[in-house]
Amino acid sequence: MKRPRLRRIPLLATTCAGALLATACGAPGGDARDDATFQHLVSGNMMIEWDPALAYSGEPKVLRNTYETLTYYNSETEEIEPLLAETWATSDDGLEWTFELRDDVTFHSGEPLTAESVKAAIERTVDVDGGPAYLWSSVDEIDVADEHTVRFQLDYPAPLDLISASAYGASIYEIPEDGTESGADAYTGESYGTGPYTVTDYQTNAEYEVTLEAFDDYWGGWEDSHFDGVEFRVVEEAVTRARLVEQGEAHFVESLPQPLADELTNAEDLDILETASFQNMFLNMNTEVEPLDDPQVRAAIAHALNRNAFSESSDGDLVPPSGLAPDGVFGGGEHSELPSYDPDAAETLMEDAGYDLDADILELELTYTEDNEIQDIIAPLLQDQLSDINIELDVVGLPHEANLERAQSEDPDERQDLRLVNWWPDMPDASSWYETLFQTEEEPFANTSYYSNPDLDDMIAGIGELTATSEEEALEEYAQMEAIILEDLPAVPLGEVSYRRVMHSDIDGYVDNPLYAHVVHVHDLERP
């Protein structure tokens, strides 16, 4: 990676242009929508990882339809509901949890769901130690009490009913003979779950990426109103997605910019759904390299950012942040004042850090995910705004996998200076942000600011137990944790993503659950 350096050249202006539906070319022709198969349009490829123990990105769009968890988080009631487990209970000291399983569930192989299979799946998830494995860190031992009763012994109290509803790392699955090791190819394009659908086709980086069909023996049963299958179609251009759903070639579009959605509001057969999300965007700063190892430079960057401009330019797709973690999750919302847009303070901080704003230009590299439409908008805005404090950004858009591989490189010289990151939680509390984005890592994974604070690490280690024993004290701890991050500023919260979906109005049963970001639980739908 090109290291930052000072030089004396004129600043460059940056412009950004976009196309609206009214002026765009029509969508490519295609067959009319098959109303028995749910057509889900996505903006980019989803399946980075098929192993349910390792998947940690956009894969739940598919996997939540093929795998299931012990419990389910209902975002409308904010309650945990039964799924594979019918009932559960915890001991008075919170160190033992017992789950009673349904006795009518089969895996896609035809084998019955048992307590042994639950134990095996969760133990493997912990053993392969993927990103979401930390969720089970409180578990000391898993015991099989009987065929349909599984008991968890904990080292410290933790909300296991909530953990069991996680969007990641909580799936119950069969382990194929050649699927015990981490990253086993056996899971690719296959499903070993209990969910309502199974995988029939997977094409890497193809337009029609994944196709699912109904699992006949699904315990939830089937009615004529259910969809027989699901088709995930990758359509990168938002204008094309809008045209396809307008022309009846798709049932659902997971995201559209405001101007395109506005042009569809008068369509009688379409519903435009706008909901707040648990997803937010950060500007991560590489705290291990000059000049970003200097807190004054990081603070200067934070004060140079105009979040209202991000909201305006994205037509409300990215709204100003409500906190380090968003409102709506436990421990989220603003506990401390976020860095304000203050150009004078930004200039003063740069000068205090030793930079001559009349002469010196600092070159840094910013990477972002090129198929993320909001990051596409925000990246050039960052380039423009940071030029006011003589930081010139080399903006590099990369495919998601390449962007992540770059950030996780073992060679520090290969890593970026700045990186746009979207984050949403594993479960509806703020621990996911701290444990994954800001906890010290021996090898880079999700903490791509490469930030380390031993005091914060200690607080993160204890927040789960505190949440389980005293919610009031846990909220106070979250406030202190947020204050540490906003003081050190390894990353700056830029905004929260507002979802704008389009669903055909003749389909009932869709709930936009922010915990399961972009997921349509297709079996819950009723088709005409």
PyMOL commands that set and color helices and strands:
alter all, ss='L'
color gray80, all
select helices_A, chain A and resi 21-23+60-63+115-128+131-136+160-163+185-187+238-246+258-263+295-303+307-313+343-352+373-389+400-407+412-414+431-438+454-469+471-488+522-524
alter helices_A, ss='H'
color red, helices_A
select strands_A, chain A and resi 6-7+37-42+71-74+79-82+85-90+96-101+139-146+149-154+197-202+208-214+229-234+252-253+270-285+318-319+361-369+391-398+418-423+491-504
alter strands_A, ss='S'
color yellow, strands_A
deselect
rebuild
show_as cartoon
